[in-house]
Amino acid sequence: MDHIEITCMLAKDKKIPDASEIVIALLADLGFDTFEETNDAVKGYTSDEDFDSEGLVELIKEYPELITSIDTRRIKEENWN
């Protein structure tokens, strides 16, 4: 099963100190189950089957004060054996 990785670039607004935690909660509501935080971004991972592209577009529209852009990447399944 393939997975989807998204990278949400966070807005640099000092008025929202917990922006990454808020974005993680919003992504979890869209079915993302694994996260990675950096200073200026949040990465989220979900299965290809659970990926809600329309929900992601709505997230950007609803929260421009949190997210400046989103990049999406498909991760092909690999057999590690």
Secondary structure, 3 states (H helix, E strand, C coil): CCEEEEEEEECCCCCCCCHHHHHHHHHHHCCCCEEEECCCEEEEEEECCCCCHHHHHHHHHHCCCCEEEEEEEEECCCCCC
